């Protein structure tokens, strides 16, 4: 059932985006982006509900199987991506000023930093727990996978995630102090006032 829903929404989204582009009907493109967001939601909810997610293809030998908490976190990430695509399509359809929205986020990057930090922390947990195929094979390969493929990237993601989340919270709680410390880095970089 989940696979059927995902395939239908994905194909519908691709057809609407390409049809809107070829026929010069922007509404079809926006509807296609929203359908792709709904496809991402379907993938995310399947992972959350079943607590099982398989990425890759068995034919190519490139399979990653996640169960439990990593599958749930992958599902949450897919849901957030779907929400982003739906919001983008609504923003484009209603002709909201996307440039002003980006400038506002550059002036006050607290919420985007917190979201990016949360994504990094979720990915760190997924990376540290690993997928099942990393835990198969000879013992020395499993140990090397633990050190190189899981521990090192996981620690890096934790540091980045905690740094971004802390910086975002600092910007939200003390915006003047953040600006005084050079927090408006995009303003300086791009000359935004």
C-alpha positions as CSV (number, residue, x, y, z in Angstrom):
1,X,0.0,0.0,0.0
2,X,2.7,2.5,1.0
3,X,4.8,1.8,-2.1
4,X,1.8,2.2,-4.4
5,X,1.0,5.6,-2.8
6,X,4.6,6.7,-3.1
7,X,4.9,5.7,-6.7
8,X,1.6,7.3,-7.7
9,X,2.4,10.6,-5.9
10,X,6.0,10.6,-7.3
11,X,5.0,10.0,-10.9
12,X,2.1,12.6,-10.6
13,X,4.6,15.1,-9.2
14,X,7.1,14.5,-12.0
15,X,4.4,14.7,-14.7
16,X,3.0,17.9,-13.3
17,X,6.3,19.6,-12.9
18,X,7.4,18.6,-16.4
19,X,4.0,19.4,-17.9
20,X,3.9,22.8,-16.2
21,X,7.3,23.6,-17.6
22,X,6.6,22.4,-21.2
23,X,3.1,24.0,-21.3
24,X,4.2,27.2,-19.5
25,X,1.5,26.7,-16.9
26,X,3.1,27.6,-13.6
27,X,0.2,26.3,-11.5
28,X,1.0,22.7,-12.7
29,X,4.6,23.1,-11.7
30,X,3.6,24.3,-8.2
31,X,1.2,21.4,-7.9
32,X,3.9,19.0,-8.9
33,X,6.3,20.4,-6.3
34,X,3.5,19.9,-3.7
35,X,3.0,16.3,-4.9
36,X,6.7,15.6,-4.5
37,X,6.4,17.0,-1.0
38,X,3.5,14.6,-0.4
39,X,5.6,11.8,-1.7
40,X,8.3,12.6,0.8
41,X,5.6,12.6,3.5
42,X,4.4,9.2,2.5
43,X,8.0,7.8,2.6
44,X,8.5,9.4,6.0
45,X,5.3,8.2,7.5
46,X,5.9,4.7,6.3
47,X,9.3,4.7,8.0
48,X,7.8,6.1,11.2
49,X,4.9,3.7,11.4
50,X,6.7,0.5,10.3
51,X,10.0,1.4,12.0
52,X,11.7,-0.1,9.0
53,X,13.4,1.7,6.0
54,X,15.4,0.2,3.1
55,X,17.5,2.6,1.0
56,X,19.1,1.4,-2.2
57,X,18.6,-1.6,-4.5
58,X,19.4,-5.2,-3.9
59,X,20.3,-5.7,-7.6
60,X,23.2,-3.3,-7.3
61,X,24.3,-4.6,-3.9
62,X,23.9,-1.1,-2.4
63,X,21.3,-1.7,0.3
64,X,21.0,0.0,3.6
65,X,18.4,-1.3,6.1
66,X,17.4,0.8,9.0
67,X,15.1,-0.4,11.9
68,X,14.0,1.2,15.1
69,X,15.1,4.7,16.0
70,X,17.3,5.3,12.9
71,X,14.2,4.5,10.7
72,X,12.0,6.8,12.7
73,X,14.6,9.6,12.5
74,X,14.9,9.1,8.7
75,X,11.1,9.3,8.5
76,X,11.1,12.6,10.4
77,X,13.7,14.0,8.0
78,X,11.6,12.9,5.0
79,X,8.5,14.6,6.6
80,X,10.5,17.8,7.2
81,X,11.7,17.7,3.6
82,X,8.1,17.2,2.4
83,X,6.9,20.1,4.5
84,X,9.6,22.3,3.0
85,X,8.5,21.4,-0.6
86,X,4.9,22.0,0.2
87,X,5.7,25.4,1.8
88,X,7.9,26.3,-1.3
89,X,5.0,25.4,-3.6
90,X,2.5,27.5,-1.6
91,X,5.0,30.4,-1.5
92,X,5.5,30.3,-5.2
93,X,1.7,30.0,-5.9
94,X,0.7,32.9,-3.7
95,X,3.5,35.1,-5.1
96,X,5.0,35.8,-1.7
97,X,8.2,37.7,-1.9
98,X,10.7,34.8,-1.6
99,X,13.6,37.3,-1.8
100,X,12.3,39.1,1.3
101,X,11.9,35.8,3.1
102,X,15.5,34.8,2.4
103,X,16.8,38.2,3.5
104,X,14.8,37.9,6.7
105,X,16.4,34.5,7.4
106,X,19.8,36.1,6.7
107,X,19.2,38.9,9.1
108,X,17.8,36.6,11.8
109,X,19.2,33.1,11.2
110,X,18.1,31.6,14.5
111,X,15.3,29.2,13.4
112,X,17.2,28.0,10.2
113,X,20.3,27.3,12.4
114,X,18.2,25.4,14.9
115,X,16.6,23.3,12.1
116,X,19.9,22.6,10.5
117,X,21.4,21.6,13.8
118,X,18.4,19.3,14.5
119,X,18.9,17.7,11.1
120,X,22.6,17.2,11.9
121,X,21.8,15.7,15.3
122,X,19.3,13.3,13.8
123,X,21.7,12.3,11.1
124,X,24.4,11.8,13.8
125,X,22.1,9.3,15.7
126,X,21.4,7.5,12.4
127,X,25.1,7.4,11.5
128,X,26.2,6.2,15.0
129,X,23.6,3.4,15.1
130,X,24.3,2.5,11.5
131,X,22.4,0.2,9.2
132,X,22.3,-3.6,9.5
133,X,24.6,-4.3,6.6
134,X,27.5,-2.6,8.4
135,X,27.3,-5.1,11.2
136,X,27.7,-8.1,8.9
137,X,30.9,-9.8,7.8
138,X,34.3,-10.6,9.4
139,X,35.0,-9.1,12.8
140,X,37.8,-6.8,11.6
141,X,35.6,-5.3,8.9
142,X,32.8,-4.6,11.4
143,X,35.3,-2.9,13.7
144,X,36.7,-0.8,10.8
145,X,33.2,0.1,9.8
146,X,32.4,1.1,13.4
147,X,35.4,3.4,13.6
148,X,35.5,4.9,10.1
149,X,31.9,4.8,8.8
150,X,30.1,5.4,12.0
151,X,32.1,6.9,14.9
152,X,34.1,9.5,13.0
153,X,31.2,11.0,10.9
154,X,28.8,10.6,13.9
155,X,31.1,12.7,16.2
156,X,31.6,15.3,13.5
157,X,27.8,15.6,13.0
158,X,27.2,15.9,16.7
159,X,29.7,18.7,17.0
160,X,28.2,20.6,14.0
161,X,24.6,19.9,15.2
162,X,25.3,21.1,18.8
163,X,27.2,24.2,17.4
164,X,24.4,25.2,15.0
165,X,21.6,24.6,17.5
166,X,23.5,26.6,20.2
167,X,24.2,29.4,17.8
168,X,20.5,29.5,16.7
169,X,19.3,29.5,20.3
170,X,21.7,32.3,21.1
171,X,20.4,34.4,18.1
172,X,16.8,33.9,19.2
173,X,17.4,34.6,22.9
174,X,19.9,37.4,22.6
175,X,19.6,38.9,19.1
176,X,21.4,42.2,19.9
177,X,24.4,40.3,21.5
178,X,24.4,38.0,18.4
179,X,24.6,41.0,16.1
180,X,27.3,42.6,18.1
181,X,29.4,39.5,17.9
182,X,29.2,39.5,14.1
183,X,26.1,37.3,13.9
184,X,24.8,39.0,10.8
185,X,27.5,37.2,8.7
186,X,25.3,37.1,5.6
187,X,24.6,40.8,5.9
188,X,28.3,41.5,5.9
189,X,29.0,38.9,3.2
190,X,26.4,40.1,0.8
191,X,26.0,43.8,1.9
192,X,22.4,43.2,3.1
193,X,20.9,46.0,5.1
